[in-house]
Amino acid sequence: MAIIIKGLSVSKGIAIGKCYVLSRGQIRIEEEIIEQKLVSKEALHFDKAIKKTINQLKSIKNKISPSIKKNVGLFLDTHILLVKDEAFLSNIKNKIFKKNFSAQWAVYSEYLDIEKSFNNIKDSYIKQRIDDINHIVNIILENLNVKKNKIKKISKYFAKHIIVTDELSPADVLLAHESKVLGLISEFGGRSSHSSILTTSLEMPTMVGVKNALNIFKNDDEIIIDGNEGIIIINPDLKALKYYKNLQQKILKKKRLLSNISLKKSITLDKQKIELMANLELPHELKIINQKSIDGIGLFRTEYLYTDRKDLPTEYEQFIAYKKIVKKMQNHPVIFRTLDVGSDKEIPENIKTGSIARNPALGLRGIRHSLSDQVIFINQIKAILRAGYHGEVKILLPMITNLSEVSTALKLIDKAKIILKTEKVKFEDNVKVGIMIEVPSSAVLAHRFAKHIDFFSIGTNDLVQYTLAIDRIDDEVNYLYDPLNSAVLSLIKTTIDAGKKNKIPVALCGEMAGDPNYTRLLIGMGLKSFSMHPSVIPEIKNIILNTDTRKLKKISYQIIASDSPAEQNSLLIKLNSLS
């Protein structure tokens, strides 16, 4: 009998194959104090393990096929840099020499110290960075013979299998790809982890967050991963197998079609230009996009510069990082969102202030944090303005709830300009400033905000969450997370109308932008600019190329006005079936 279970899809597509359960396991080390005479020998043992770890990671990178090395090799480079990090190595060495810790206890103790700074982090970008540290610590400990020969490595033995495991490292993903593994299922993980980003880049169907997976799945179970719907079917019947094999062929055919249209301009059948931009979290993601296929970077998340470090990035450090991005994008605009921490985007230890919020989602996050620590904000603004001298940049302010926040932020931006003029540093004086529309108050008052800023960017992830009072990463209530809710759609429409009336651009950069189910609906509501993960741009562009906007308005309004979820979905299907 077939069993259907749900998980978090981080890479779309269909995979059909036999299951192999591969437990990676969590290393747990007991405290171990060694004799003084053994300290030097233990330090040498540690040095050898570090050298072996670096060589292993380099070996994996060298085995990557040339066709993907350019795009994904940096993930392993990141891990190599973590292993080589001077502060990381120094702290471990000090624990060996000064505290007489065994090498394995020193490594694990340092990991525990790092982990403490990431307590209470939910499913967020920053949380996923501790996963990277966990991966390299596990490798180091393996090389210290803590778990020698207990783990079976991913190899060609697993070709044409679907791997079920408890956790995935970037190295695991790369080895799986090179070994012709069909798909991956993991008990742990999130969308923002390096492993998940890799599976998307490699187009390997992957599900994470599948609770108790190691106990549910058995070796040689027939498995179907439906990464499009976020479901896994165990031991499907013949009818289901036939359906998904046909679906696989349709997807391959569609993929070939999409590859041929990637460089076409995103213009509808009735000659309406729809702007398609990319959301990026890390600089290396620039390598996976074709600049000719997009209209710019609609959302560049700057948090990466502040994470995994004990100090704050300097203005100059930020400037150099932003300048590289701007220059790589040549004549395309880059929209930098200022530091957005708080809620599920945990505040890094290096900038944490005050007590822990009882309700982080309603606490010191986004622009509130920036205005509470104006030095950090001004330094970031100065860096963005300086990068603007080398290409078109825009500033995007997150979590705006009232006009006073905008007024204060604009004054601080002017102050940053005055400082730069005093310092006689080259910068762009006419940088446009926009705000994120991601809470109901900013959407309701969009017509007022429009008189003070240059553009809107609708963040639907938070807008849905705050409008419906639903934590989208809470398994007990996230089934209520519904972008089609009439209240949500009304707020989006209000924002679009406010932008149109005041002649300022409106973009949408939440997950809705990259969901093909909503493309025509949003266009029908008047949206002319989308920003999304680069991997989904071709599919969205294909929809745009085959859309006549004149046919969308009536049904789109009916969807907004409907009080019935069933009717809304029916109308949406009708809308998406228009030729």
Order of alpha helices (4+ residues) and beta strands (2+ residues): beta-beta-beta-alpha-alpha-alpha-alpha-alpha-beta-alpha-beta-alpha-beta-alpha-beta-beta-alpha-beta-beta-alpha-beta-alpha-alpha-beta-alpha-beta-alpha-alpha-beta-alpha-alpha-beta-alpha-beta-alpha-alpha-alpha
